[in-house]
């Protein structure tokens, strides 16, 4: 029986040594993992400082320029809109003035034409004021001489 116990004890000793060795390997892997994690985080930090921060600054500068340009475009749009509105108002006002002026001239010309037409019609019809009736109309010329 002693032989069996000796073999069992040796086997248990080997298993204990292997377990301790496994624990040490696991601790080594954990330490290596932590070191790799620290290095990766340091590389990411350096990359962020060297690459991302300058890009972010450039993007912010571009956005500021875009904001400035947008503001200027809005101001110019308002100026153009005001100029167009003012011009349209002046064009409408000028059109009204031209319309009234033309209407007045046409009315004057129409009055002159009607007057000339009335004179021509009066002369052609023979009912006009002749030199023999003293400048009076023909129907009242005889009545005025009787009085």
PAPA-13701 format. One line per 5 residues: their letters; for each residue x negated, y negated, z of N, C-alpha, C, CB. Coordinates in Angstrom, 1 decimal. Glycine has a CB too. Layout:
residues N
A = X Y Z X Y Z X Y Z X Y Z; ...
END
This chain:
residues 147
XXXXX = -0.8 1.2 0.0 0.0 0.0 0.0 -0.8 -1.2 0.0 0.9 0.0 1.2; -2.0 -1.1 0.5 -2.9 -2.2 0.6 -3.3 -2.7 -0.8 -4.1 -1.9 1.4; -3.4 -1.7 -1.7 -3.8 -2.1 -3.0 -2.7 -2.8 -3.7 -4.1 -0.8 -3.8; -1.5 -2.5 -3.5 -0.4 -3.2 -4.1 -0.2 -4.6 -3.6 0.9 -2.4 -3.9; -0.5 -4.8 -2.3 -0.4 -6.1 -1.7 -1.5 -7.0 -2.2 -0.4 -6.0 -0.2
XXXXX = -2.7 -6.4 -2.4 -3.8 -7.2 -2.8 -3.6 -7.7 -4.2 -5.1 -6.3 -2.8; -3.0 -6.8 -5.1 -2.7 -7.3 -6.4 -1.6 -8.3 -6.4 -2.2 -6.0 -7.3; -0.6 -8.1 -5.5 0.5 -9.1 -5.4 -0.1 -10.5 -5.0 1.6 -8.6 -4.5; -1.0 -10.4 -4.0 -1.6 -11.6 -3.5 -2.4 -12.4 -4.6 -2.4 -11.4 -2.3; -3.1 -11.6 -5.3 -3.9 -12.2 -6.4 -2.9 -12.8 -7.4 -4.8 -11.1 -7.1
XXXXX = -1.9 -12.1 -7.8 -0.9 -12.6 -8.7 -0.3 -13.9 -8.2 0.2 -11.6 -9.1; 0.1 -13.9 -6.9 0.7 -15.1 -6.3 -0.3 -16.2 -6.3 1.2 -14.8 -4.9; -1.6 -16.0 -6.1 -2.6 -17.0 -6.1 -2.8 -17.6 -7.5 -4.0 -16.4 -5.6; -2.8 -16.7 -8.5 -2.9 -17.2 -9.9 -1.7 -18.0 -10.2 -3.0 -16.0 -10.9; -0.5 -17.6 -9.8 0.7 -18.4 -10.1 0.7 -19.7 -9.4 2.0 -17.6 -9.7
XXXXX = 0.1 -19.8 -8.2 0.0 -21.0 -7.4 -1.0 -21.9 -8.1 -0.4 -20.8 -6.0; -2.1 -21.4 -8.5 -3.1 -22.2 -9.2 -2.5 -22.7 -10.5 -4.4 -21.3 -9.5; -1.8 -21.9 -11.3 -1.2 -22.3 -12.5 -0.2 -23.4 -12.3 -0.5 -21.1 -13.3; 0.6 -23.3 -11.2 1.6 -24.3 -10.9 0.9 -25.7 -10.5 2.5 -23.9 -9.7; -0.2 -25.6 -9.8 -0.9 -26.8 -9.4 -1.5 -27.4 -10.7 -2.1 -26.5 -8.4
XXXXX = -2.0 -26.5 -11.6 -2.6 -27.0 -12.8 -1.5 -27.7 -13.7 -3.3 -25.8 -13.6; -0.3 -27.1 -13.7 0.8 -27.6 -14.5 1.2 -29.0 -13.9 2.0 -26.7 -14.4; 1.2 -29.1 -12.6 1.5 -30.4 -12.0 0.5 -31.4 -12.3 1.6 -30.2 -10.4; -0.8 -31.0 -12.3 -1.8 -32.0 -12.7 -1.7 -32.4 -14.2 -3.2 -31.4 -12.4; -1.4 -31.4 -15.0 -1.2 -31.8 -16.4 0.0 -32.7 -16.6 -1.0 -30.5 -17.3
XXXXX = 1.1 -32.5 -15.9 2.2 -33.3 -16.0 1.9 -34.7 -15.5 3.4 -32.8 -15.2; 1.1 -34.8 -14.4 0.7 -36.1 -13.9 -0.2 -36.8 -14.9 0.0 -36.0 -12.5; -1.1 -36.1 -15.5 -1.9 -36.7 -16.6 -1.1 -37.2 -17.8 -2.9 -35.6 -17.1; -0.1 -36.4 -18.2 0.7 -36.8 -19.3 1.5 -38.0 -18.9 1.7 -35.7 -19.7; 2.0 -38.1 -17.7 2.8 -39.3 -17.2 1.8 -40.5 -17.2 3.3 -39.0 -15.8
XXXXX = 0.6 -40.3 -16.7 -0.3 -41.5 -16.7 -0.7 -41.9 -18.1 -1.6 -41.1 -15.9; -0.9 -40.9 -19.0 -1.2 -41.3 -20.4 0.0 -42.0 -21.0 -1.6 -40.0 -21.2; 1.2 -41.5 -20.7 2.4 -42.1 -21.3 2.5 -43.6 -20.8 3.7 -41.3 -20.9; 2.2 -43.8 -19.5 2.3 -45.1 -18.9 1.3 -46.0 -19.6 2.1 -45.1 -17.4; 0.0 -45.5 -19.8 -1.0 -46.3 -20.4 -0.6 -46.6 -21.9 -2.4 -45.5 -20.4
XXXXX = -0.1 -45.7 -22.6 0.4 -45.9 -24.0 1.5 -46.9 -24.0 0.8 -44.6 -24.6; 2.4 -46.8 -23.0 3.5 -47.8 -23.0 3.0 -49.2 -22.7 4.5 -47.4 -21.8; 2.0 -49.4 -21.8 1.4 -50.7 -21.5 0.7 -51.2 -22.7 0.4 -50.6 -20.4; 0.0 -50.4 -23.5 -0.7 -50.9 -24.7 0.3 -51.3 -25.7 -1.6 -49.8 -25.2; 1.3 -50.5 -25.9 2.4 -50.8 -26.9 3.0 -52.1 -26.6 3.4 -49.7 -27.0
XXXXX = 3.4 -52.3 -25.3 4.0 -53.6 -24.9 3.1 -54.8 -25.1 4.4 -53.5 -23.4; 1.8 -54.5 -24.8 0.8 -55.6 -25.0 0.7 -55.9 -26.5 -0.6 -55.2 -24.5; 0.7 -54.9 -27.4 0.6 -55.2 -28.8 1.9 -55.9 -29.3 0.5 -53.8 -29.6; 3.1 -55.5 -28.7 4.3 -56.2 -29.1 4.3 -57.6 -28.6 5.5 -55.5 -28.5; 3.8 -57.9 -27.4 3.6 -59.2 -26.9 2.7 -60.1 -27.8 3.1 -59.2 -25.4
XXXXX = 1.6 -59.5 -28.1 0.6 -60.2 -29.0 1.2 -60.5 -30.3 -0.7 -59.4 -29.1; 1.9 -59.5 -30.9 2.6 -59.7 -32.1 3.6 -60.8 -32.1 3.2 -58.4 -32.6; 4.4 -60.8 -31.0 5.4 -61.9 -30.8 4.7 -63.2 -30.7 6.2 -61.6 -29.6; 3.6 -63.3 -30.0 3.0 -64.6 -29.8 2.3 -65.0 -31.2 1.9 -64.5 -28.8; 1.7 -64.1 -31.9 1.0 -64.5 -33.1 2.0 -64.6 -34.3 0.0 -63.4 -33.5
XXXXX = 3.0 -63.9 -34.4 3.9 -63.8 -35.6 5.2 -64.5 -35.4 4.1 -62.4 -36.1; 5.9 -64.1 -34.3 7.3 -64.5 -34.2 7.4 -65.9 -33.7 8.0 -63.6 -33.2; 6.6 -66.3 -32.8 6.7 -67.7 -32.3 6.4 -68.7 -33.3 5.7 -67.9 -31.1; 5.4 -68.6 -34.2 5.2 -69.6 -35.3 6.4 -69.5 -36.3 3.9 -69.3 -36.0; 6.9 -68.3 -36.6 8.0 -68.3 -37.5 9.3 -68.9 -36.9 8.3 -66.8 -37.8
XXXXX = 9.5 -68.7 -35.6 10.6 -69.4 -34.9 10.5 -70.9 -35.0 10.7 -68.9 -33.5; 9.2 -71.4 -34.7 9.0 -72.8 -34.8 9.3 -73.4 -36.2 7.6 -73.2 -34.4; 8.8 -72.6 -37.2 9.1 -73.0 -38.6 10.6 -73.0 -38.9 8.4 -72.1 -39.6; 11.3 -72.0 -38.5 12.7 -71.9 -38.7 13.5 -73.1 -38.0 13.3 -70.6 -38.2; 13.1 -73.4 -36.8 13.7 -74.5 -36.1 13.4 -75.8 -36.8 13.2 -74.6 -34.7
XXXXX = 12.2 -76.0 -37.4 11.9 -77.2 -38.1 12.7 -77.3 -39.4 10.4 -77.3 -38.5; 12.9 -76.2 -40.0 13.7 -76.1 -41.3 15.1 -76.4 -40.9 13.6 -74.7 -42.0; 15.6 -75.9 -39.8 17.0 -76.2 -39.4 17.2 -77.7 -39.1 17.4 -75.3 -38.2; 16.2 -78.2 -38.5 16.3 -79.7 -38.1 16.3 -80.5 -39.4 15.1 -80.1 -37.3; 15.5 -80.1 -40.4 15.5 -80.8 -41.7 16.9 -80.6 -42.4 14.4 -80.3 -42.6
XXXXX = 17.4 -79.4 -42.4 18.7 -79.2 -43.0 19.8 -80.0 -42.3 19.1 -77.7 -42.9; 19.7 -80.2 -41.0 20.6 -81.0 -40.2 20.5 -82.5 -40.7 20.4 -80.9 -38.7; 19.3 -82.9 -40.8 19.1 -84.3 -41.3 19.6 -84.5 -42.7 17.6 -84.7 -41.2; 19.3 -83.6 -43.6 19.8 -83.7 -44.9 21.3 -83.7 -45.0 19.2 -82.6 -45.8; 21.9 -82.8 -44.2 23.4 -82.7 -44.1 24.0 -84.0 -43.6 23.8 -81.6 -43.2
XXXXX = 23.4 -84.6 -42.6 23.8 -85.9 -42.1 23.8 -87.0 -43.2 23.0 -86.3 -40.9; 22.6 -87.0 -43.9 22.5 -88.0 -45.0 23.5 -87.8 -46.1 21.1 -88.0 -45.6; 23.7 -86.5 -46.5 24.7 -86.2 -47.5 26.1 -86.7 -47.1 24.7 -84.7 -47.8; 26.4 -86.5 -45.8 27.7 -86.9 -45.3 27.8 -88.4 -45.4 27.9 -86.4 -43.9; 26.8 -89.1 -45.0 26.8 -90.6 -45.1 27.0 -91.1 -46.5 25.5 -91.2 -44.4
XXXXX = 26.2 -90.5 -47.4 26.3 -90.9 -48.8 27.7 -90.6 -49.4 25.2 -90.2 -49.6; 28.2 -89.4 -49.0 29.6 -89.1 -49.4 30.6 -90.1 -49.0 29.9 -87.7 -49.0; 30.5 -90.5 -47.7 31.4 -91.5 -47.2 31.2 -92.8 -48.0 31.2 -91.8 -45.7; 29.9 -93.2 -48.3 29.7 -94.5 -49.0 30.3 -94.4 -50.4 28.2 -94.7 -49.1; 30.1 -93.2 -51.1 30.6 -93.1 -52.4 32.1 -93.1 -52.4 30.1 -91.8 -53.1
XXXXX = 32.7 -92.4 -51.4 34.2 -92.4 -51.3 34.7 -93.8 -51.1 34.6 -91.5 -50.1; 34.1 -94.6 -50.2 34.5 -96.0 -50.0 34.3 -96.8 -51.2 33.7 -96.6 -48.8; 33.2 -96.6 -52.0 33.0 -97.4 -53.2 34.1 -97.0 -54.2 31.6 -97.1 -53.8; 34.4 -95.7 -54.4 35.4 -95.3 -55.3 36.7 -95.9 -54.9 35.4 -93.8 -55.4; 37.1 -95.8 -53.7 38.4 -96.3 -53.2 38.4 -97.9 -53.5 38.6 -96.1 -51.7
XXXXX = 37.4 -98.6 -53.2 37.4 -100.0 -53.4 37.5 -100.3 -54.9 36.1 -100.7 -52.9; 36.7 -99.6 -55.7 36.8 -99.8 -57.2 38.2 -99.5 -57.7 35.7 -98.9 -57.9; 38.8 -98.4 -57.2 40.1 -98.1 -57.7 41.1 -99.2 -57.3 40.6 -96.7 -57.1; 41.0 -99.7 -56.1 41.8 -100.8 -55.7 41.7 -102.0 -56.6 41.5 -101.2 -54.2; 40.4 -102.4 -56.9 40.2 -103.5 -57.8 40.7 -103.3 -59.2 38.7 -103.9 -57.8
XXXXX = 40.5 -102.0 -59.7 41.0 -101.7 -61.0 42.5 -101.8 -61.0 40.6 -100.3 -61.4; 43.2 -101.3 -60.0 44.7 -101.5 -59.9 45.1 -102.9 -59.9 45.2 -100.7 -58.7; 44.4 -103.7 -59.1 44.7 -105.1 -59.0 44.5 -105.8 -60.3 43.8 -105.8 -57.9; 43.4 -105.5 -61.0 43.1 -106.1 -62.3 44.1 -105.7 -63.3 41.7 -105.8 -62.7; 44.5 -104.5 -63.3 45.6 -104.0 -64.2 46.9 -104.7 -64.0 45.8 -102.5 -64.0
XXXXX = 47.2 -105.0 -62.7 48.5 -105.7 -62.5 48.3 -107.2 -63.0 48.7 -105.7 -60.9; 47.2 -107.8 -62.8 47.0 -109.1 -63.3 47.1 -109.2 -64.8 45.6 -109.7 -62.8; 46.4 -108.2 -65.4 46.5 -108.2 -66.9 47.9 -108.0 -67.4 45.6 -107.1 -67.5; 48.6 -107.1 -66.7 50.0 -106.8 -67.1 50.9 -108.0 -66.9 50.6 -105.6 -66.2; 50.8 -108.8 -65.8 51.6 -110.0 -65.7 51.1 -111.1 -66.7 51.4 -110.5 -64.2
XXXXX = 49.8 -111.2 -66.9 49.4 -112.2 -67.9 49.9 -111.9 -69.3 47.8 -112.2 -67.9; 49.8 -110.6 -69.7 50.3 -110.3 -71.0 51.8 -110.4 -71.1 49.9 -108.8 -71.3; 52.5 -110.1 -70.0 54.0 -110.2 -70.0 54.3 -111.7 -70.1 54.5 -109.6 -68.7; 53.6 -112.6 -69.4 53.9 -114.0 -69.5 53.6 -114.5 -70.9 53.0 -114.8 -68.4; 52.5 -114.1 -71.5 52.2 -114.6 -72.9 53.3 -114.1 -73.8 50.8 -114.1 -73.3
XXXXX = 53.7 -112.8 -73.7 54.7 -112.2 -74.6 56.0 -113.0 -74.4 54.8 -110.7 -74.3; 56.3 -113.3 -73.1 57.6 -114.0 -72.9 57.5 -115.4 -73.5 57.9 -114.1 -71.4; 56.4 -116.0 -73.4 56.3 -117.4 -74.0 56.4 -117.2 -75.5 54.9 -118.0 -73.7; 55.7 -116.3 -76.1 55.8 -116.1 -77.6 57.2 -115.7 -78.0 54.8 -115.0 -78.0; 57.9 -114.9 -77.2 59.3 -114.5 -77.5 60.2 -115.8 -77.4 59.8 -113.5 -76.5
XXXXX = 59.9 -116.6 -76.4 60.7 -117.9 -76.3 60.5 -118.7 -77.5 60.4 -118.6 -75.0; 59.3 -118.9 -78.0 59.0 -119.7 -79.1 59.6 -119.1 -80.4 57.4 -119.8 -79.4; 59.5 -117.8 -80.5 60.2 -117.2 -81.7 61.7 -117.3 -81.7 59.8 -115.7 -81.8; 62.3 -117.2 -80.5 63.7 -117.4 -80.4 64.1 -118.8 -80.7 64.2 -117.0 -79.0; 63.3 -119.7 -80.2 63.6 -121.1 -80.5 63.5 -121.4 -82.0 62.6 -122.1 -79.8
XXXXX = 62.4 -120.9 -82.7 62.3 -121.1 -84.1 63.4 -120.5 -84.8 60.9 -120.6 -84.6; 63.8 -119.3 -84.4 64.9 -118.6 -85.0 66.2 -119.3 -84.9 65.0 -117.2 -84.4; 66.4 -119.9 -83.7 67.7 -120.6 -83.5 67.7 -121.9 -84.4 67.8 -121.1 -82.0; 66.5 -122.5 -84.5 66.5 -123.7 -85.4 66.7 -123.3 -86.8 65.1 -124.4 -85.3; 66.0 -122.3 -87.3 66.2 -121.8 -88.7 67.7 -121.4 -88.9 65.3 -120.6 -89.0
XXXXX = 68.3 -120.7 -88.0 69.7 -120.3 -88.1 70.6 -121.5 -88.1 70.1 -119.3 -87.0; 70.3 -122.5 -87.3 71.1 -123.7 -87.3 71.0 -124.4 -88.6 70.7 -124.5 -86.1; 69.8 -124.6 -89.1 69.6 -125.3 -90.3 70.3 -124.6 -91.5 68.1 -125.5 -90.6; 70.1 -123.2 -91.5 70.7 -122.5 -92.6 72.2 -122.4 -92.6 70.1 -121.1 -92.6; 72.8 -122.4 -91.4 74.3 -122.3 -91.3 74.9 -123.7 -91.6 74.7 -121.9 -90.0
XXXXX = 74.3 -124.8 -91.6 74.8 -126.1 -91.9 75.6 -126.7 -90.8 75.7 -125.9 -93.1; 75.6 -126.2 -89.7 76.3 -126.8 -88.5 75.3 -127.6 -87.7 76.9 -125.7 -87.6; 74.2 -127.8 -88.2 73.2 -128.6 -87.5 73.6 -130.1 -87.4 71.8 -128.4 -88.1; 72.8 -130.8 -86.7 73.0 -132.3 -86.6 72.5 -132.9 -87.8 72.3 -132.8 -85.3; 73.3 -133.5 -88.6 72.8 -134.1 -89.8 72.6 -135.6 -89.6 73.8 -133.9 -90.9
XXXXX = 72.0 -136.4 -90.6 71.8 -137.8 -90.4 73.1 -138.6 -90.5 70.8 -138.3 -91.4; 74.1 -138.1 -91.1 75.3 -138.9 -91.2 76.2 -138.9 -90.0 76.1 -138.4 -92.4; 76.0 -138.1 -89.1 77.0 -138.1 -87.9 76.3 -138.6 -86.7 77.4 -136.6 -87.7; 75.3 -139.3 -86.7 74.7 -140.1 -85.6 74.0 -139.2 -84.6 75.7 -140.9 -84.9; 73.6 -138.1 -85.0 72.9 -137.2 -84.1 73.8 -136.4 -83.2 71.9 -138.0 -83.2
XXXXX = 75.1 -136.4 -83.5 76.0 -135.7 -82.7 76.4 -134.4 -83.4 77.3 -136.5 -82.4; 76.9 -133.4 -82.8 77.3 -132.2 -83.4 78.5 -132.5 -84.4 77.7 -131.1 -82.4; 78.7 -131.7 -85.4 79.6 -131.9 -86.4 81.1 -132.0 -85.9 79.5 -130.9 -87.5; 81.4 -131.2 -84.9 82.8 -131.1 -84.4 83.1 -132.4 -83.6 83.0 -129.9 -83.6; 82.2 -133.0 -83.0 82.4 -134.2 -82.1 82.1 -135.5 -82.9 81.7 -134.1 -80.8
XXXXX = 81.7 -135.4 -84.1 81.3 -136.6 -84.8 82.5 -137.4 -85.2 80.5 -136.3 -86.1; 83.6 -136.7 -85.6 84.8 -137.5 -86.0 85.5 -138.0 -84.7 85.7 -136.6 -86.7; 85.5 -137.3 -83.7 86.2 -137.7 -82.5 85.5 -138.9 -81.9 86.3 -136.6 -81.5; 84.3 -139.1 -82.0 83.6 -140.2 -81.4 83.8 -141.5 -82.2 82.1 -139.9 -81.4; 84.1 -141.4 -83.5 84.3 -142.6 -84.3 85.7 -143.1 -84.1 84.0 -142.3 -85.7
XX = 86.7 -142.3 -83.7 88.0 -142.8 -83.4 88.1 -143.6 -82.1 88.9 -141.6 -83.4; 87.3 -143.4 -81.3 87.5 -144.1 -80.0 87.1 -145.5 -80.1 86.7 -143.5 -79.0
END
